[in-house]
């Protein structure tokens, strides 16, 4: 669906993307996970043809580079920065974007998208009156107006409340179930673990590893920790067999509390980079 081969992007002495190779498969939600400044947005800009790589090749649907308008029509982009007109209504915004693509039956398409993102009740409201979460959902609808096969979402939950974040994540899942291929950038490891079929961990513009969340955790997450509480004392036991350790501790008696801390994608990131995901 989308292939990046040995992509490099430099700005003077700064290397934003460093020999990055990725292949996004049809129908998957593919996560780009990394901290701010990892090169995620630059990678998205290159994948959409907005920025030319210093070297390397981008191919979309085996049609060639998205720098060509005929190829670029097959993708939709919801950038990190909101790309809406505040003085227009929600419906007017989508109709405007539909006109740019020459969408047939634009009014019906716009109405269906407003229902999808649960903004049909606010279709005639100016976007300047919308909350951050509402703007994010409309931004996503704008990326979908021409019914693209590939959808690129760059930090689509930035600055939204937990309810809006949950709704956006469910929307992404719905779109994938409908056959869309989605590239999803985030620095929230819990989002990547929740919705992505595969995840590429990037830092300083380099690909550190790629796989399903479970594969990455198995390769790099390390051991589980069984936390045993006896009265006021707490014992932390590192183990590769948490179930067996829990049974052993319970059989020894005197346990007033016990929990298991499993490795996650943040543990993977720490292992690969040596620093916190949210630095």
C-alpha positions as CSV (number, residue, x, y, z in Angstrom):
1,X,0.0,0.0,0.0
2,X,2.7,2.5,1.0
3,X,6.5,1.8,0.8
4,X,9.3,4.0,1.9
5,X,12.8,2.8,1.0
6,X,15.9,4.3,2.5
7,X,14.3,7.7,3.1
8,X,16.6,10.5,4.2
9,X,15.7,14.1,4.9
10,X,18.3,16.7,5.9
11,X,18.1,20.4,6.6
12,X,21.6,21.6,6.5
13,X,23.5,19.8,9.2
14,X,20.3,18.4,10.8
15,X,19.1,14.9,9.8
16,X,15.3,14.7,10.4
17,X,14.9,11.3,8.8
18,X,17.8,8.8,8.6
19,X,17.7,5.9,6.1
20,X,14.1,5.0,7.1
21,X,12.4,2.0,5.3
22,X,8.8,1.0,6.0
23,X,6.1,-1.0,4.3
24,X,2.5,-0.4,5.2
25,X,0.1,-3.2,4.3
26,X,-3.4,-2.9,2.9
27,X,-6.1,-2.8,5.6
28,X,-3.9,-2.3,8.6
29,X,-3.5,0.5,11.2
30,X,0.2,1.1,11.2
31,X,1.5,3.1,14.1
32,X,4.5,5.5,14.1
33,X,5.4,5.7,17.7
34,X,8.1,8.1,19.0
35,X,8.6,11.2,21.1
36,X,8.2,14.7,19.8
37,X,11.0,15.5,17.4
38,X,11.5,11.8,16.4
39,X,10.8,12.6,12.7
40,X,7.2,11.3,12.6
41,X,5.7,14.4,11.1
42,X,8.5,14.8,8.6
43,X,8.0,11.1,7.5
44,X,4.3,11.8,7.0
45,X,5.0,14.9,5.0
46,X,7.3,12.9,2.7
47,X,4.8,10.1,2.4
48,X,2.1,12.6,1.3
49,X,4.4,14.4,-1.2
50,X,4.4,17.6,0.7
51,X,8.1,17.4,1.3
52,X,10.7,15.9,-1.1
53,X,13.1,13.5,0.5
54,X,16.8,14.3,0.2
55,X,17.2,10.7,-1.0
56,X,15.2,7.5,-1.1
57,X,12.0,6.3,-2.8
58,X,8.3,6.6,-1.8
59,X,5.7,4.5,-3.6
60,X,2.0,4.5,-3.1
61,X,-0.2,1.6,-4.4
62,X,2.5,0.8,-6.9
63,X,1.5,3.9,-8.8
64,X,4.7,5.9,-8.0
65,X,5.5,8.9,-5.9
66,X,2.8,10.9,-4.1
67,X,4.5,14.0,-5.4
68,X,2.3,13.4,-8.5
69,X,-1.2,14.7,-8.1
70,X,-2.7,11.7,-9.8
71,X,-1.1,9.4,-7.1
72,X,-1.8,11.8,-4.2
73,X,-5.5,11.6,-4.8
74,X,-5.5,8.1,-3.3
75,X,-4.5,9.4,0.2
76,X,-6.0,11.6,2.8
77,X,-4.2,13.6,5.4
78,X,-5.3,14.9,8.8
79,X,-2.2,16.9,9.9
80,X,-1.3,17.7,13.4
81,X,-2.2,21.4,12.9
82,X,-6.0,21.9,12.5
83,X,-6.7,22.8,8.8
84,X,-10.2,24.2,9.0
85,X,-11.7,27.6,8.4
86,X,-13.1,29.0,11.7
87,X,-15.6,31.4,10.1
88,X,-17.2,28.7,8.0
89,X,-19.6,26.1,9.4
90,X,-18.7,22.5,9.7
91,X,-20.7,21.6,6.6
92,X,-19.3,24.6,4.6
93,X,-15.8,23.4,5.4
94,X,-16.4,19.9,4.1
95,X,-18.2,21.1,1.0
96,X,-15.2,23.4,0.3
97,X,-12.8,20.5,0.5
98,X,-15.1,18.3,-1.5
99,X,-15.1,20.9,-4.3
100,X,-11.3,20.8,-4.4
101,X,-11.5,17.1,-5.2
102,X,-14.5,17.4,-7.5
103,X,-16.4,14.9,-5.4
104,X,-19.6,13.8,-7.0
105,X,-22.8,14.0,-4.9
106,X,-20.8,16.2,-2.5
107,X,-23.8,17.2,-0.3
108,X,-24.7,13.6,0.4
109,X,-21.0,12.7,1.1
110,X,-20.6,15.6,3.5
111,X,-23.8,14.7,5.4
112,X,-22.7,11.1,5.8
113,X,-19.3,12.2,7.1
114,X,-20.8,14.6,9.6
115,X,-22.9,11.7,10.9
116,X,-19.8,9.5,11.1
117,X,-17.9,12.0,13.3
118,X,-21.0,12.8,15.3
119,X,-21.2,16.4,14.2
120,X,-24.4,16.4,12.2
121,X,-26.2,18.3,15.0
122,X,-23.6,21.0,14.7
123,X,-23.4,21.1,10.9
124,X,-24.5,24.7,10.7
125,X,-22.3,26.0,13.5
126,X,-19.2,27.9,12.9
127,X,-16.0,25.9,13.5
128,X,-14.6,28.8,15.7
129,X,-17.2,27.8,18.3
130,X,-16.1,24.2,18.4
131,X,-14.1,22.5,21.2
132,X,-10.7,21.0,20.5
133,X,-12.2,17.5,20.2
134,X,-14.9,18.6,17.8
135,X,-12.3,20.3,15.6
136,X,-10.2,17.1,15.6
137,X,-13.1,15.0,14.4
138,X,-14.0,17.5,11.7
139,X,-10.3,17.6,10.7
140,X,-10.6,13.8,10.2
141,X,-13.8,14.1,8.2
142,X,-12.0,16.6,5.9
143,X,-9.3,14.0,5.2
144,X,-12.0,11.5,4.3
145,X,-14.1,13.7,2.0
146,X,-12.7,12.2,-1.3
147,X,-12.9,8.6,0.1
148,X,-9.1,7.9,-0.1
149,X,-7.7,4.3,0.2
150,X,-4.9,5.4,2.5
151,X,-5.4,7.7,5.5
152,X,-2.5,9.4,7.3
153,X,-3.3,10.8,10.8
154,X,-0.6,12.9,12.4
155,X,-1.1,13.1,16.2
156,X,-4.9,13.1,15.7
157,X,-5.7,13.2,19.5
158,X,-3.3,16.1,20.4
159,X,-4.8,18.4,22.9
160,X,-8.2,16.7,23.4
161,X,-10.0,15.5,26.4
162,X,-10.2,11.7,27.3
163,X,-13.8,11.4,25.9
164,X,-12.8,12.9,22.6
165,X,-9.7,10.8,22.5
166,X,-11.7,7.7,23.0
167,X,-14.2,8.7,20.2
168,X,-11.4,9.4,17.8
169,X,-9.7,6.0,18.5
170,X,-13.1,4.3,17.9
171,X,-13.5,6.2,14.6
172,X,-10.1,5.0,13.5
173,X,-11.0,1.4,14.3
174,X,-14.3,1.8,12.4
175,X,-12.5,3.2,9.3
176,X,-10.1,0.2,9.4
177,X,-13.0,-2.2,9.6
178,X,-14.4,-0.5,6.5
179,X,-11.3,-1.3,4.6
180,X,-9.2,1.9,5.0
181,X,-5.4,1.6,5.4
182,X,-4.3,4.0,8.2
183,X,-0.9,5.4,9.2
184,X,-1.2,6.7,12.7
185,X,1.5,8.8,14.4
186,X,1.5,9.3,18.2
187,X,3.7,9.7,21.2
188,X,1.1,8.0,23.4
189,X,2.1,4.4,23.8
190,X,-1.3,3.3,25.1
191,X,-3.0,4.5,21.9
192,X,-0.5,2.5,19.7
193,X,-1.1,-0.6,21.9
194,X,-4.8,-0.2,21.7
195,X,-5.5,0.3,18.0
196,X,-2.4,-0.5,15.9
197,X,-1.9,-3.8,14.1
198,X,1.8,-3.1,13.8
199,X,4.0,-0.4,15.3
200,X,7.2,1.2,14.1
201,X,9.3,2.8,16.9
202,X,11.3,5.7,15.6
203,X,13.7,8.1,17.3
204,X,16.0,10.7,15.8
205,X,14.6,9.9,12.4
206,X,15.7,6.2,12.6
207,X,13.6,3.1,12.7
208,X,14.5,1.2,15.9
209,X,12.1,-1.8,15.3
210,X,8.7,-2.7,13.9
211,X,6.2,-5.4,14.7
212,X,2.9,-6.0,16.4
213,X,2.7,-4.6,20.0
214,X,3.0,-8.1,21.4
215,X,6.0,-8.9,19.2
216,X,7.8,-5.8,20.3
217,X,7.1,-6.4,24.0
218,X,8.3,-10.0,23.7
219,X,11.5,-8.9,22.0
220,X,12.3,-5.9,24.1
221,X,10.0,-5.5,27.1
222,X,11.9,-7.5,29.6
223,X,10.6,-9.5,32.5
224,X,7.4,-9.0,34.5
225,X,7.4,-7.8,38.1
226,X,5.3,-9.4,40.8
227,X,4.7,-6.9,43.6
228,X,4.0,-8.6,46.9
229,X,2.6,-6.7,49.9
230,X,2.9,-8.0,53.4
231,X,1.5,-5.5,55.9
232,X,3.5,-2.3,55.4
233,X,6.3,-4.1,53.5
234,X,6.4,-4.3,49.7
235,X,8.6,-6.8,47.8
236,X,9.2,-6.6,44.0
237,X,10.2,-9.8,42.3
238,X,11.4,-9.8,38.7
239,X,10.3,-13.0,36.9
240,X,9.7,-14.5,33.5
241,X,7.0,-16.7,35.1
242,X,4.6,-14.3,36.8
243,X,1.8,-16.8,37.3
244,X,4.2,-19.2,39.0
245,X,5.6,-16.5,41.2
246,X,2.2,-15.3,42.2
247,X,1.3,-18.9,43.2
248,X,4.6,-19.3,45.1
249,X,4.1,-16.1,47.0
250,X,0.5,-16.8,48.0
251,X,1.4,-20.3,49.2
252,X,4.0,-18.8,51.5
253,X,1.3,-17.0,53.5
254,X,1.0,-13.6,55.0
255,X,0.3,-11.8,51.7
256,X,-2.1,-8.9,52.1
257,X,-1.9,-7.8,48.5
258,X,-0.3,-8.8,45.2
259,X,-0.2,-7.4,41.7
260,X,1.7,-8.1,38.4
261,X,3.3,-5.3,36.4
262,X,3.6,-6.5,32.8
263,X,6.0,-4.9,30.3
264,X,4.4,-2.6,27.8
265,X,5.4,-0.4,24.8
266,X,6.9,2.2,27.1
267,X,9.2,-0.5,28.5
268,X,10.1,-1.3,24.9
269,X,10.9,2.3,24.2
270,X,13.1,2.6,27.2
271,X,15.0,-0.6,26.2
272,X,15.6,0.7,22.7
273,X,16.4,4.3,23.4
274,X,17.3,4.5,27.1
275,X,14.9,7.4,27.8
276,X,11.3,7.9,28.6
277,X,8.7,8.0,25.8
278,X,7.3,11.3,27.0
279,X,10.5,13.3,27.4
